[in-house]
Amino acid sequence: MAMPLQQPAADAVHTHEITFYDGTTRTVKVSDREIPYPEGRLIISRTDLNGILTHANDAFIELSGYEREELIGQPHCILRHPDMPKAAFKDLWETMLAGKKWHGYVKNLRKDGSHYWVYATAVPNKRGGQVVGYTSVRRKPSRKKIEEMTALYKQWLAAEKGA
């Protein structure tokens, strides 16, 4: 079943350079256009131990705006929006490396520069008692929580820039 998405109208797009945890950088295009999370859909992806995408379900492909071949083999952070503070991902990785389930709100960047919000649950995948990768399931977030997290993430970003 194809997921209906609003087609972003032409709006101001600007470029932004993102620096990742490993020191690499990527220039991305960003607009203020939000694509609403579709009702009744779950986004599911799996990564290896290094955060490299190994699986993306159809809802993930459709909402991200990428083709499956463009995502598989890429770091999951290909979707990182510049409004997301490093502290949010630090918490995610510390929680997962401790073998625990993580929950949080994430603003993701689509290929076209627009964005969408998700409520994510990420868990370590274990086989034979060993963590072999990670799975993330994303659901429709609450608008109230998005507003709260937007304000909090702005504070965290300001603190990161001031540090």
N, C-alpha and C positions, 0 to 999 in steps of 0.2 A: 504494500500500500504506500503510495508516494505521499510524502509529507508536504502539505501546502505551505509555502513560505512566501512572505511578503517580499516582493522584489524591491530592493532599496532604490529610492529615487536618487537622482544626482544630488549630492550634497558635498560640502567641503571635506576633502580628504587631505590629510597631511601625513608626512612621514615621521617616524619616530625610531630611534635606535634603542634596542633592548640589549642589555648585557646579561648573559646567563651565568649560572652558578660556576661554570667551568671557565669563565672569562671570555668565552666567545661572544660575538655580537651579531645582531641581525637587524637590518633595517626593514621596518614594516610600514604599510599604509594603514591609517586609522581614520575612521569617521565617527561621528556621534550617533549614527543610526543603530538602533537596537532592533534585533530580530526577536520577536516573542518566542518563548519556548512553547512548542506545540503541545496541546492537550493530549493526555493519554499515551505519551511516548516515553521510552527510557533510552538513554544513550549509554552504550556499553563499549568499553575498550579494555584491552589488555596490553601490558608492556612487559618487557624483560626486566631484569634486575637493574639495568641502567636507564630505565624510562623510555626505551625505544618501542614504538608501537608495533605490536605483533597481530592485533585484531582490532577491527572497528566495525560495529554493526551499521546497518543501513541508516538508522536515525542519526548516528554520529556523522556519517558521510554527508548526509543531506544538510544537517544544520551547520556543519563546519564550512561547507562550500567547496571542499576539496574533493578530488577524485580519490577513490580507495588507493590507487597506485601512488598517489602523491603523499599519502599518510603512512602507509605500512613501511617500516624501516626508518622512519623519522623519529626524532625525539618528541615526546608528548608535548613538550614546551613550545612546539610550533604554533600552538594555540594561545600562547601566553599574551595577554593584553597588557600594554604598558601601565594601565591603572592598577594592576595587581602588585602588591608589595612583596618583596622577597620574603618577609617574615611569614606570610601565609604559606608559602611553599616550604619554608624551613620547618614549620610546624607539621605539615603533611609528611615530609620525609622523616623527621624524627619519630613521629608516631608509627609510621609504617616500618621503619627499621627496627623499632622496638617490638614488632610483630603484632601491633594493634590496629584496629579499624579506625579510620579517620573520616570525619564529616566536616563539610564546610561549603561556603558559598564562593563561587568562582565566576569571574567575568572572563569569557573566552573571546578571542579574536578570530573572526572568520577570514577566509582567504580574500574576500573583497574589501576588507577593512571595517566592516560593520562588526557588531558584537552580540553576544547572547549570554545571559546569566544561567547558571545551573546550581542546584543543590547536589553536591557530590558526596558519594560514599566510596572510599578506596580501601581495599583490603589486600593483604599479602596472599599470594597463591602458594600453598604448600604441597609438596609431594615428598613422601617418605620423611616427613619431619623437617624438610629443608624448604626455605622460601625460594621459589623458582621464577617469580614474577609478581605482577600486581594487576588487579582488576579494579576498574572504576565504573560505577553505575551512577548516572546523573538523572535527576528528576526535575520537574518544574519547581522553581523556587517561589517563595512567598514574596510579593511585591514589598511588603513592610520590611522584611529582612534584607531585601536588596537595598532599600533606602538606608537602613542601619549600617549595613556592611560598606556601602559606598562612602559614608561619612567616616567610618573607622579606617578603611583602607586609605583614604586621603590623609588622615593623621599619620598612619604608619609610613606612607610614602614620604611625607614631609620630614618625619624623623629620620628616615633612611638618607634622604638628601642632605640633611643637616649634620649627619654623623661623619 
